[in-house]
């Protein structure tokens, strides 16, 4: 049985007239009659009762007509789905988002969903270091992360650079300053998350201190200041936090924190989009096009 058999049967069933059905289908009447007989032979049932005066549906014909209409409709959906998938207009894209990058990434996701409403974008919070492996293992399709990027197995694009900020309790003596130098906070206990989570950011922060001859008093943790546990640690006065610019002016669960720009020339870090080399999924490639569009403006290289 082929779809043309089904379409021919529907036309005859709706007109109950072979001549009118043939005119609608733009075929000759004898071939149309042969196609209907072939369909009945394939099914092993009589669908139509024919005589010189009229054409009627059998009980089997009525049942088949209802399902045949559904079949043609579903075939249309399947055709459209295949064409949309080929153009990258449908499917699923799984993305990983490193800590503090949600604001920038959300703009890409919202714009992509506007352009391609049939594409499902699944978002997952994932520390930068873990995204390299998740991409290699095909657990995510696109990563938004800070260095390092595995450029042996992955392609990447620089999106922008984040400036560093100092997060303090709002009651801290430095909280009202417009900006801070590293020497202002050199003696403050410093909360920093485990290096295995984001080695690039860890090394950058520690390197800022060491290059100026300071040895920070580190409190290694698994949380950041924009998370509730980290916010409580900072607000309690236990330590300050140095992080990337995406968490500026962030208030967590009513906990009052102050955010002050770190005024040092190299107090910044790159943010990349990364994906597998040789990626050929139209849905993923369409999403990467949306990423490039979103960060093509002059603000692409620096978002504070």
N, C-alpha and C positions, 0 to 999 in steps of 0.2 A: 504494500500500500504506500502510495506517495501522496504528498500534500495536494498535488493537482487533482487526484481522485477525490479527495475530501472537498476541495473547492467546487469541483464540478457537481458533486452530489448536493451540496448546499444550494447552489444556484437552481438546480432542477427542483429540489424540495421546496424552495421558497416560491418558485413560479408555478410548480406543478404543470409544467409545460416545457417540453424539450426544445421547441422552436424558439421560445422567448429566452430560455436559459442559454441556448447557443448564441443568440444575438448579444446577450449581456457579456458572455465570455469571449466573443469574437472568434468562435470556432464553428466548423461545420457541424450539422446535426448528427450525421452518422458517426464521426469520431467521438462525439460526446456520448452517444448511446453505448459505444464500445467501452469507454472508460467506466461508465456506471456498471456495466456487466462485469468487467474485470474486478471492480470493487466488491460486488456482491459475491463473486467467485472466491475472492480472497477471504472475505468474512464468513462465507458459508451460510449466508442468510439472504432472503429476499428483502430489499429495502423499499421497493416500489411495486405497485400493481399498475400495469399498463394495459390499456385497450385502445381501440380507435377513437373513443370519445373523451377519455380522461386519464389522468395520472394521479394516483393516490399513494400516500405513505402507508407502509405496513406498521405493525406495532414495533417491530425491530427498527424500521426506518425512523419513527418518531424518537425512539431512544437514541439512535445513532446521531440524529440531527442535533440534539441538545449537546452531546459531547463533542461533535464535530466543530460546532461553533466555538467551544472552549479551546479546542485544539488549534484552530486557526488563530485565535486571539493570542494564545500562548506562544505560538510560532512567531507571531509579530513581535512579542515582547523579547523572545530569545534573539531575534535578528537585531533588534534595537540595542539589546544589551551587548552583543558581540561588537557592533559598530562603535558603541560608546567606549567599550573597553579598549578597542584598537586605537582610539583617539585619546586615551587617557582620561575619559570623561566618567568612568565608573571604576569600582574596585575599592581596595582598602590600602591605606598608607599608614604604617606604624612609625611613630616618631618618638625619640628619646629627648628629654629636656633636662639639662643640668640645672642645679640649684640656682635660683635667682634669675633664670632666663625666661620665665613664663610670660612676662609682660611683652617682651619683644617677639617671642614666638607666637603668641596669641594673635597678633596682627596678621601674621602669615596665614594662620589657620582660618581666621575669619574671612580673609580675602579669598583664599582658595575655595572655601565652601560656597562663597558667593559665585565664583566662576564655575565651579564644578560641584553642584549640589548633590550629585549621585555618588561622589567619592566619600567614603567613610575615612575620617582621620582619627586614628587611635593614639592618644597621648599617654606617655609614661614618664614619671619622674625617675631620672637615672643619673647618678654621678658621672662626671666626665670620663674617668678612667674606665668605668664599666661599659661605656657606650662602644668603645672600640671592639671589645669582644662580642657585645650584643649584635653589632653590625656584621661581624665576621660569621657569627652563628645564625644569621638571618632571623634574629629575634626582633629586630627593628629594621626599618628601611632607611631612615634618615635620622642622623643625630645632630643635636645642637649642643655644642660642648666647647670647653676650653682645652688648651694644649695639655698633653701631647696628642697628636692625631697619628694613627698608624697609616702613614702614607705609602707603605709597601702594598697594602691590601685595599686601601680606601682612597677615594678622591675627596677633595674638600674645597671649600670656598670660604675665604675670609669675609665675614659679614660686617664686623665693626670691632672697635676696641672699647672696653669698659674701663672707666676710671675707678680707683679705689676710694672707699669711704671708711670712716671710723664710726663705729656704732657704740654709743655710750648711754648710760642712764641719763634721763633728762635732768637729773639733779647734779650731775657731774660738773666740776669746776670748768671743764673745757667744752661743755655742751653748747654754749652760746657763741662759740667762735665760728666765723664764716669759713675758715679753713684751718688745717693743722699741718705742721711739719712733723717729720718723723721724730725729731728730737723732743717734741712736746709730749710724745707718748712712749718714749723709749723705756721709761721706768715702770710703765703700767703692766700688770699681768695681762697676757694676751691669749684669748680663746682662739684656738685653731683646730680645724677638724683633721682627722687622721689622713696622712699623706696618700694612703691607698685609694681614697675616694676621688681626689683630684690633685695629682702630683704637680701639675703645672701651676695651679693657683697656690699650693703650699710652698713650692720652691720660690715662686715670685715674691710672696710675702716675706719669707725668711730671708731671701736674698736682699730685699730692700734694707733690712736691719743690718745685715752683715757687711754690706758695701759701705755703710756709714760708720762701721765700727761698733755697732750696738749688738748686745746679746739679749734677745727678748726672753722674758720669763713666760714660757709656753704652757698653756693648759690644753692638752690634746683631748678632743672630744669627737663625737660622731654627729654633732648637730651644728647648725648655723644660727645666726641671730634672727633670721626671718622665720625660723621654726619656733614653736612655743617653748620647748625646753631650752633652746639657746637664748631666747629672749628673756626668760626668767633668770638665767645665769648672769646676763649682762645687767638687767634691771636691778638685781640684788646687790650689785657692786662688786661681785666676785672678780670680774675682769672686763676688759673692753674687747671689741671684735673689729678686725679689719677685714673688709670684704669688698666685693665688686659692686659697681654702681646700680645694679638692678634693684637693690634693696633700699635705696634712698627713700626716706620719708615713709617707711613701712611701720605700721603699728600692728602688733600681734596681740589678739585677744585682750585688748584694752590696756596692755602693758605699754607705758610711755617710754619711748626710746628716742634719742637724738641721733641724727646722722650728719656728719661733718666731712666735707671733702678733704682727702689727703693730698696736700699740695707738694708733690714730688714729681719730677720730670718723668721718671720711669714707673710711676705708680699706676700702671694700667696693664690690661691683659687682653689678648685676642679672643674673639668668639668666632667659631667656625660652624658651618654646616658640613656634614660628612656623610658619604654614602659608599656603597660597594663599587669597586672598579668594574667596568663593563655592565653596569646596571642597564637593563633593557625593558623593564616594566613601564608601559605607557603611563600608568597611574602615578608611579614614583617620579618619572621624568616630568610629568605635568606639575607635580608638587614642587619639584626643584625649580621649575620655571617660575612658579609663584614666589619661591624664596628669593630668586634673583630679582624679580620685579620689586619685591618689598624692600630690598636693601640696595636698590640702584640709586637712591637719592644721595645728595651730599652728606646727609646725616649717617650714611652707612658706615663710615669709618670711625665714627665717634658718637656713642650714645651714653650720656651721663645719667 
